[in-house]
Amino acid sequence: MFAECLSRLPETLSEPGRLPSESSLAALPGVLRELVSARAARAAETPLTKILASDWLAFSRTGDRAKYEGLYFPRRRRLTDLVCGLLLEDNPAWLDETVDTVWALCEESAWQLPAHNSYVRDTPQLPWPDVSRPVVDLFAAETGALLAVTARTLGDRLPREVHDRILLEVNRRILTPYRTEHFWWMGNGDEPMCNWTTWCTQNVLLCAFCLPFDGETRRAVIGQAAASLDCFVKDYGEDGCCSEGAQYYGHAALCLFGCLTLLTQAAPGAFDALWTNRKVANMAAFIYQMHVAGNYYVNFADCSPFAGRRGAREYLFAVRTGNEGMADFAARDWLASLSDQAPDGDVRRINLWYSLLELEAAPAMAAAAALPERPQPAGDVSYPSNGVYLSRRGDWTLAAKAGNNADSHNHNDVGSVTVYRSGRPFLIDLGVETYSRKTFSAQRYEIWTMQSSWHNLPSFDGVMQRDGAEYRARDVQVTKPDGAFRIEMELSAAWPQEAGLTRYTRAVTLAERGLRIEDRCEGSFREAELHLLTQEKPSLEAPDCVRIGALGALRFSGQTGGVRVETIPVTDARLRIAWPDTLYRLVIPFASSLIVEAT
């Protein structure tokens, strides 16, 4: 796909144009102009964080990622905010702070995170960085791109010595290892890739084309980038489903957009036809289809239901792939984001290029947001490549997860359902706690949020699902009886043998009047328990009826005992972004069959 385009590379590769244009800056909406200036002023007044060796070692000593990252990321957001501010105001103090920040980044011993400090995929991290052999991870590549784009954007406003230092460090830490080492995310045959591939590749391209590297280097970078991108897109079905979920779309499909944008700028005519590729268009539209209402998205794997606001990249991706509805949605969500700012922890602000794209596209997005609103997607969406199915009927939204338990960022959730009513969570998927060393280790499934009993699924004599491709749904069938949506799947293979299952079918039907879940099981187990998670506080109205706040009620047929309501305190900072301090889990015992109706 991408490698096929290499034969059309022009003799001379082009550099990307500087962003944003003077006309775009002149037409910026006032609220965005004020926001950019306020961020720059705040950044200039906030001292640079100090990073010590003991901060780096915290991860290997305790498994804590947050300490180091809480010092590392503010430096990079600081630089983005200052550079954007300098585009609007020639402030000598801001320029001095910009140079200080650039110099501090160049002085860091390593750009990779301690949690990524290894040379072979899925191997233990080394406690110390090897300064003679840089690791190109997600955030080393981000740092290189940040410095490269800073140099290109500010031009001769930066001292020549600063330009030279940026070129030296980006070449030493990014371009040289990229050309001489093989990092796993670059792809190797059938080995599965993930968001790292597009995310890192995009930023390596920014390094190569925003700094004055020679033509030979740039052609080598494009050749490897094309090979890596082919390794990435091979893992996507034609339907464009992101197996990592809505939150990772921003680092997966949106970084594919970034790569394709940079490639078409560098080699006009060589890659342009890929904008009309069906798979690429479906990958672009994934986030639009997964939106429920407001801040809520259908979530699975390591994703939060708050997948973030949409912005310039989604808007431009939609425009390039001819998706007018998505372009309208992205423009409106971007406009709303200006008065509903993400916290300073937003990782997107470490990428200066994203902010420059926003400044360039802002006038067009503001104009699009002023037009009459287009309706949101309706009806049903099927992503058979990953077993994700969505249905909307009346004020109900249903998402069902079939597939298997070997997704990137996997949770053991085969057969799970997530339900919204009137845009509010009815049956929920928790997401994941703050990442730690345990999150990506052999102990991953000891973490409660990864386990099937926290995903609106049953356990059998206490046995839960296991991880791996062999733990899967079978015989998945989707029908539409009398205008309803119905999905049936056989799920016994998602549990290990000790669960005692010989057969387990789940049928889920959504109609305008509500939802019906039918679980039918056979085997040697003694008792099954269905677990259902809610945000709204449940109240028992009868032995077979539970009211879910003001949203509706659940009625049960076939339970063998009383419904138990468990109160779940939520203290983790990452979970608290989307959820209140208390959630609830219903536990419903049954023998061989259970029917749940939501009305």
N, C-alpha and C positions, 0 to 999 in steps of 0.2 A: 504493500500500500504506500508507505512513505519511501521505502527504498526504491520502488519503481520510478519515483520522481527524480532520483539523483541523476539520471541520464539527461535530464533537461536543465541542469544547472547552467546558468550563464557563465561566461568566461570570467567576468568580474562580479563579485558579490557586493551588494549594496548595504550601506549602513542604515539603521532605522532613523527616521526623522525625529528631531527633538520634540518632546511633548512637555507641556501643552502649547498650542499655537497662541500667538498674540490675540487673535480674534476670539478664541475660546476663553482666554483669561478675561478679556474685556466684557464678555457676555455671561460671566459666572453669576448664578443666582446669589443674591445678597447673603442669604443664610449660610451658604457654603463658604463664601468669602470670609465672613465673620468667624466661622468655625475654624478654617485653616489658620487665620491670623491668631486666634485665641490659643490654638494648640501650639503654634510656634512660640508665642510669648510664654506659655507655661513650660515648654521644653527648655527655653533659655534660662528660666528661673530655677529649674530643677537640676541639682548637681548630678554629674555623672555617677553612676553606681561604681563601687569599688569591688573587684572580683579577686579573691584570694585563692591560693592553692587549696586551702581547707574547704572552701566552697565547692571547688571541683570534686574533691574527694568525698563529699557528703553522700553522693550516689553510691559509690562502691562500699562505703562504710555502713550506711543505714538503709539504702534503697530509696532515699528521698530525692526525687527529681525537682521538687518545687523550689528548694533553696537556691540552687544555682540558676535555674531558669528565671527566677524572680529578680535576679541581678542582670542576667544576660539579655533578656528581651527588651527591658526598658531602654537600654542603650540604643538599640536598633530603631525602636519607635521614635526615640528622641531625634535621630538623624532624619528620618522621614519627615517628621513634623517641621523641623528647622528648614530643610530644603524646600518644602512646599511653601512655607512662609516667605522664604526669600524670593520666590517667584512673584509674590504680591507686594513685597516691601523690601527696598534696599536698606537693610538694617545692619550696620557694621557689627553690632554686638551679636546678632544672630549668626553672622558669618563666622565670627571668632568661635562661637560655640559649635558651629558645624565643623570647623577644622579640628577643634579639640575632640569631637566625637569620632571623626574619621581617624584621627591619630590613635585614639584609645582602641578602636577596633583593630587597627593594624598592629598594635602592640600586644594584643591577646595571644597567649601561647597556642591556643587552638580555637578554631571556629566551630567544630562539631560539638554536640552536646555530650556530656559524660554518658548518658543513656544510649548513645549511638557509637561509642568508641570501640569499634571492632572492625576487622577487615574481612570477615567471613560471615555470611548471613546466619542469624540465629545461633551465634556463638557468644560465650560470656564476654562482657565488656572488659577492656583492660583498665586498670585503675588509674594509670597516668597516660596523658597523650604523648605520642612520639612526635616531637616538633620537626623531626627530619623526614617524616613520612605522613603528611596530612591525610586525614580521612575526609572524603567528600560525602557528607550526609545531607539531610534536608536543610539544615540551618547553616552549615558551611557554605553550601551553594547559595542560600538566601543572602548570607553576608557578602559573598563575592558580588552578587547581582546588585545589592544595595550600594556598595561602594562604586561599582562600575556605572550605574545609572546616576549616582551623585556626580561623578566626574563628568559625564556627558551632559547632564542638565545644567550644571553651574559653569562649565567651561573655564574660561580664563579668570573667572571670579575666584577660583581656587589657585593658590600659589603653585608654580611649576613643580616644586619639591613635593607637594601633596599629591599631584597627579602621578609623579614618578613612583611615589611610595604605594599608591593604590595599584598601579600597573604591576609593580614588583610582587606585591602580596597576592593579588588575584592570580597572577601567572604561577606563582610558587604553590599556592594552596588549592587552586581550582583547575586551571587549564593544564598544567603539567601532569598532575595525577590523573586527570580525566583522560589524557592521551596515552599515559604509560601504565596505568593500573586498570584492573577490571573490578569495579564495584558491583555488587549483586544486582542493584537496581537498574543497571545498564542493560540487563537482559541476557539470557543465554538459552537459546533454543526454546524448549517447551516449559522451562521453569516459570511458574506463575509470578506475575508482577503485581504491583499495587500502585497507590497514589505516588509513592516515592519516585517512580520512573518519570512521569510527566512533570512532577514538581521540581525535581532536581534538574531534569533536562532543560526545562524552560529557563531556569536561572543560569545554567551553564551557557546557553545561547545568549542571554543578556550580557554575561561576562565577555564573551567572544566578540560581540558586535557593538557594544557600547564603549569598548576600549580599543586602542589602535593596534590590534593584533594583525599579523600579516595574512595574506590570502591563503597560504598553505595551511596555517593553523585553523583558519575559519572553515575551510573546506573539510578538514579532518573532523572538526566539531560537528558540522552538518551531517557528515557521513555516519558518525556514531549516533547522533541524535535520531536520524531516520531509522537506523537499526533498532534503537531502543524503543522508539514509538511504535514500531511494528510489533515488538514484543509485548507492549502494553495493550494495544487494541485487539490483539489476538485473544485476550482473556475476556473480552466483551462479546456478548451475543449481538445479533443484528438488532435486537430490541433496544440496546443502549443502556441496560440496567447497570447501575453501579453497585457491585456486591458489597461495597464498604458502607453504603448508605448515604443518606442525604447530606449529612454534615461533611463527609469526605468528598462529596462532589466538588467542593470548592478547591480541593487540592488534586483531584483526579481529572474529571472532564474539563473543568475550567482551566487547568494548567495545560491540557491538550489544546484548548483554544489559544492559550498564550504561546505555546510552541508553534502552532500553525500560523498565528499572526506574525511571529518573528521570522519564520521560514519564508512566508510569502513576501515579506518586506526585503529579506536578504536576497532572495532568488525569484524575482517577479516572473510569473508564468509557470514556474516549475511545480509548485504545490497547490496552485489556486483551485484546481478542479476538486480537491478534497473537501472544500466547503460545501459541495453539493452531494457528498457521499451520504447514503442513507444511514449508515451506522453512526457517523459523526453527528448528523442531525438528531438522531434519537438520543445519543449521549447528551447533546445539548439540552434537550427537552426534559430530561429525567427529573430535574429539580422542580420544574413547573408542574409536572404530573404529581409529584409527591407532596405538594403543598396542600394543607388542610384549610386553615384559616388563620389570619393574623400571623403570629410568630410560630404557629404549630405546623410541623411536618410529620409525615409518617416516618417513624424511626425504627431501625433495627441495628444489629451489631453494636459497635462502640459509639453509636450516634445518640445525641440528645434530641428530644422533640423540638428544641429550639436550634434549628440548623443555621441561624444567622440571617441577616438581611441580604437581599439581593442588591446588586449594584452595577457598575459600568461593565464589568466583564460579562455578566449574564446578559445584559442589554446588548452588547456588541456581538456576543455569540449568537443570540437570537436573530439579530439583524443579518448576520452573515449566513445563517442557515435558513432564512426566510420564515421564521416563526413569529408572526406579528402579535399573536396573543401573549407569548412569553415576553416579547420586547415591551409590551404595554405593562405587564405585570412587574417586570424588573424595574422599569422606570418609576412606577408608583411606589414600589417598595423602597427604592433608593431615596425618593423624596421624603417618605415617612421616616427613613433612618436618620435624616439630618436633624430631626427633633427628638429622636429616640436613640441616642448614641450608645453603641456597644461600650462595655467597660474598657479601660486601658489595657486589659489583657488580650485584646483582639489581636491574634497572630497576623492577620492580614496587613496590619499597619507596619510590619517590619519590611514589607515589600514596597519600596518607593515607586516602582513602575505601576503598581495597581493604583496608587494615589494619583499618578500622572494621567493614567487612562481616565480616571474619574474626572479630573479637571478638564480634560479634552472633551469628554462625552457629556459633561454636565448640561450645557445648553440644549443639546438634542434631547436628553432625558427629561429635562424640565418641560420642554415643548410637548413631548409624548405624554407626559403625565397630565398635561392640561386638557388632553382630548377626552371625549366620552369613554368611560371605562368599558373594556371588553369583558364578557362573562368568563369566569374561571372554568377550567376543564370540568366536564360533567360525564356521568356514565361510568364505564368500567375501563380499566387499564390492566393488561396482562404483560408480565415480564417473565416468560417461561424460562429464559436462560438462567435465572437465579431463583425461580419459584416465588416471585413476589406478585401479588394480585391485589388490586384496589377496586373498590366499588363505592359509588355514591348513589344513595336513594333518599329523596326527601331531605330531611335534616341529619341523616346518618352518613358517616363515612367509615368504611371497613377496610382494613388491610390484613391480608392473610399471608403467612410466610411458609412456603413449602421448602423446596430445595434440599440442602444438606448442611451438616455442621462442620464444613471446612471452608467457609467464607473467609476472606481477609477481614481481620478484626472480628472474628466469629464470636457469637454467643450461641449457646445450645438452645435453639428456639424453633426447631422444625415443627410446624403445625400451629404455631402461635398466632393469635389474632390481636389486633389493636383496633379500638373503636372510639370514634368521636361522635358527639351529638351536638348539633348547633355550633360546631367549631370548638367544642370544649371536650377535654379528655374524659372518656367514659370507662374504658378498659385500657390500661396504659402499658407501655414498654419503658422501663426505668432508664435505659441507657447505661452509662458506665461511670464509676467513680474516678477521681483524680488518678492519672497514670502514676505508677510507681514501678520499681524493679520487678515486682511480682506480676504486673499486668502482661508483660511479654516474656514469660518464663514458663517452665514446666509446671509451675503451680498456678497458672492462669485460672483454671476452673475450680480452684478453691475459693475464688472471689465470688461472693453471693450473687452479684448482679449478672454474672455470666451463666448462671445455672438455670435449667429449664423450669424449675419450680417457682421461678420469679418471672415467668414469661407466659402467664395465662395458659398453663398446661398442667396435666396431672402427673403425679408420681404413683408408682406401684410398689406397695410395701416399702415406701420411702426411697425407692430407686429412681434416679433421674436420668435424663439423656446423657450421652457421651459425645465427645467431639471427634470429628473425622468424617471423611467423605462417605464412608460406609453407613453412617448414621443419617438416614435420609427419609424423605417422603417418597411413596410409590403410588402409581395408579392415580395421578392427579387428574381430575376431570372438572371442567367448568361448564356449567349450563345456565340457562336463563328461563326458568319455568315461570310462565305467567308474568313476565316482565321483571321478576326478581333476579338476583344474582345468587348463584349457588356454587360452592366449591367443595368437592369431596376428595379426601386423600387417605391413603392407608399408611399409618405411622408406626407400626410395630418395630420397623427396622431402625427407628431413631433411638430405641432403648437397648441396653445390653441384655444378654440372655438372663442375667439374674433378676430382671424385672418380671420374668415369668409370662411374657406376652407371646401369644401365638397370632393374635390379630387385634388391631385397633384402628377403627375408622372414625374420622372426624368429618362431619358435614356441617358447613356453615352457610346459612341462607340470610341474605339481606333483602328486605323489601321496604317500601315507604313506611310501613307501620312499625318496623323494628327488626330485630336480629334473632336468629335461632341457631344454637349450637347443639349438635347431636353427637355425643361420644358413645361408641359401642366397642366393648373390649371383650376378648376371650383369652384365657390363659390360666396358669396355676397360681397367680398372685391371690392373696387373701383379701386385700382392701386397696382400693384406689382413692386418691384424694385430688380433686381439682382445685387449682389455685388461681384466683382471679385478683388482679391488682387494680386499685382505684385511687384517684386523687381525691375525689369527693368522699366525705365521711359516710360510710354505710350505716343504715339503721334497719334492724330486723322488724318487719311488720307482721310476719307470720313465720311458722317453721319453714315454709317453702318460698318466702318472698323477702327480698332485701331491697330497700330503696337506696339509690345512689345519689345522695344529696338532693338537689332539685332537678337533676337531669332525667330521671326515669327510674325504672325498677327492674330487678332481675327476679325471675321466677324459675324454680327448679322442679324437675320431675325425675324421680329415681334415686334421690339421695338416701343413704342408709342411716343418717344421724343428723344432728343439728348443724347448722351453718356456724362456723367459728370465724370471728372477726379478729384479726391481728393488727395491732397498731405498730407502724414501722417508723421510728425516728429517722429523720434525714439530716445528717450533720456534715456530710462531705461537700466541699465547696463546689465541685463540678456538678454534682447532682442538684445542688441548691440553685443553680442558674435557671433551671426549668421547673423545679418542684418546690412546694412549701416544706415546712419543717416536719410535717407528718404525712405519711401515706398509709394505705390500708391494704391488707391482703385477706381475701375471703378464702376459707378452706372448706370444701364441700365433699364429704365422704360419699362414695358410691360403690356398688358391687361390680356390675357389668355394663350398665348403661346409664347415661345421665343426659337430660335435656335441659338446656338453659335458654330462657327466652328473655330478651331485653325489649322493653316497651316504654 
